[in-house]
Amino acid sequence: MGLYAKYIFPHILDYVMSSSILVDCRQDTLSEVKGDILEIGFGTGMNLPYYPENVRRITGVDININIHSKAEKRLKSSHIQVDYYPINAEYLPFPDNTFDTVVSTFTLCSIKDIHRALSEIARVLRPNGRFFFAEHGLSPDYQVQKWQHRLNPINKVLSCGCNLNRNIKELIGSCNLKILKLDQFYLGKTPKIFGYLYKGMAAINPS
Ligand SMILES: C[S@@+](CC[C@H](N)C(=O)[O-])C[C@H]1O[C@@H](n2cnc3c(N)ncnc32)[C@H](O)[C@@H]1O
């Protein structure tokens, strides 16, 4: 991991992800989570205040070991106990059928082998489990897409691997998961290339 990713990016990430623009989206995404919960790309713990009151414990994973120190304040002030693993979501160290819920917010954009990570999510979910997600990605508008493709290489460098142009709906649907609920919309007050959101819920595809 380079110096930028280690020392500078965690501060930028914490600042950007604490935006009030994302609060409704976080609240909505987490409103129905229950049971044994895994959050991938835990980041700086931004979702902690938005879990329902009855959630007392979750498992969190994040590949960037330097992110965790930025999460400490939120972890201390939360009623939720987090079992934290500094690991890659492409290789989850949990047995099959471990979780009732998997959560991902603004993370699928930056996982390198996204197919592998989504397959892992499907593997660790229990048969009736649910995958709740809120992600930014590829816009359906040609003009916006054009700039998302153009700016993707530079964005990846500046944002430690974040892709602007992933079709989240197609990706989730291609990995043993079936989308049961999906809202697609532009986030307000955000440039369209960063702010096209896919918010929804998926389950294991029985076929
Ligand atoms: C944009 S941040 C979002 C953080 C948090 N989910 C939120 O909503 O504020 C993306 C996070 O995904 C993590 N990440 C990227 N690739 C990952 C991987 N392969 N496995 C686990 N975490 C990963 C990054 O370290 C970063 O903390």
Ligand as a Chemical Component Dictionary entry (heavy atoms), coordinates in Angstrom:
data_LIG
# 
_chem_comp.id                   LIG 
_chem_comp.type                 NON-POLYMER 
_chem_comp.pdbx_formal_charge   0 
_chem_comp.three_letter_code    LIG 
# 
loop_
_chem_comp_atom.comp_id 
_chem_comp_atom.atom_id 
_chem_comp_atom.alt_atom_id 
_chem_comp_atom.type_symbol 
_chem_comp_atom.charge 
_chem_comp_atom.model_Cartn_x 
_chem_comp_atom.model_Cartn_y 
_chem_comp_atom.model_Cartn_z 
_chem_comp_atom.pdbx_ordinal 
LIG C1  C1  C 0  -15.790 4.790  -0.440 1  
LIG S1  S1  S 1  -15.382 3.832  0.932  2  
LIG C2  C2  C 0  -16.972 3.556  1.705  3  
LIG C3  C3  C 0  -16.861 3.299  3.178  4  
LIG C4  C4  C 0  -18.187 3.005  3.893  5  
LIG N1  N1  N 0  -18.810 1.813  3.379  6  
LIG C5  C5  C 0  -19.139 4.184  3.808  7  
LIG O1  O1  O 0  -20.269 4.036  3.318  8  
LIG O2  O2  O -1 -18.746 5.288  4.271  9  
LIG C6  C6  C 0  -14.979 2.233  0.284  10 
LIG C7  C7  C 0  -14.371 1.319  1.321  11 
LIG O3  O3  O 0  -14.207 0.023  0.746  12 
LIG C8  C8  C 0  -12.969 -0.510 1.180  13 
LIG N2  N2  N 0  -12.545 -1.565 0.248  14 
LIG C9  C9  C 0  -12.104 -1.426 -1.017 15 
LIG N3  N3  N 0  -11.803 -2.622 -1.551 16 
LIG C10 C10 C 0  -12.090 -3.545 -0.597 17 
LIG C11 C11 C 0  -11.986 -4.958 -0.544 18 
LIG N4  N4  N 0  -11.535 -5.662 -1.585 19 
LIG N5  N5  N 0  -12.350 -5.586 0.605  20 
LIG C12 C12 C 0  -12.805 -4.884 1.666  21 
LIG N6  N6  N 0  -12.923 -3.533 1.678  22 
LIG C13 C13 C 0  -12.576 -2.877 0.562  23 
LIG C14 C14 C 0  -12.038 0.710  1.195  24 
LIG O4  O4  O 0  -10.900 0.504  1.992  25 
LIG C15 C15 C 0  -12.982 1.778  1.773  26 
LIG O5  O5  O 0  -12.939 1.819  3.169  27 
# 
loop_
_chem_comp_bond.comp_id 
_chem_comp_bond.atom_id_1 
_chem_comp_bond.atom_id_2 
_chem_comp_bond.value_order 
_chem_comp_bond.pdbx_ordinal 
LIG C1  S1  SING 1  
LIG S1  C2  SING 2  
LIG S1  C6  SING 3  
LIG C2  C3  SING 4  
LIG C3  C4  SING 5  
LIG C4  N1  SING 6  
LIG C4  C5  SING 7  
LIG C5  O1  DOUB 8  
LIG C5  O2  SING 9  
LIG C6  C7  SING 10 
LIG C7  O3  SING 11 
LIG C7  C15 SING 12 
LIG O3  C8  SING 13 
LIG C8  N2  SING 14 
LIG C8  C14 SING 15 
LIG N2  C9  SING 16 
LIG N2  C13 SING 17 
LIG C9  N3  DOUB 18 
LIG N3  C10 SING 19 
LIG C10 C11 SING 20 
LIG C10 C13 DOUB 21 
LIG C11 N4  SING 22 
LIG C11 N5  DOUB 23 
LIG N5  C12 SING 24 
LIG C12 N6  DOUB 25 
LIG N6  C13 SING 26 
LIG C14 O4  SING 27 
LIG C14 C15 SING 28 
LIG C15 O5  SING 29 
# 
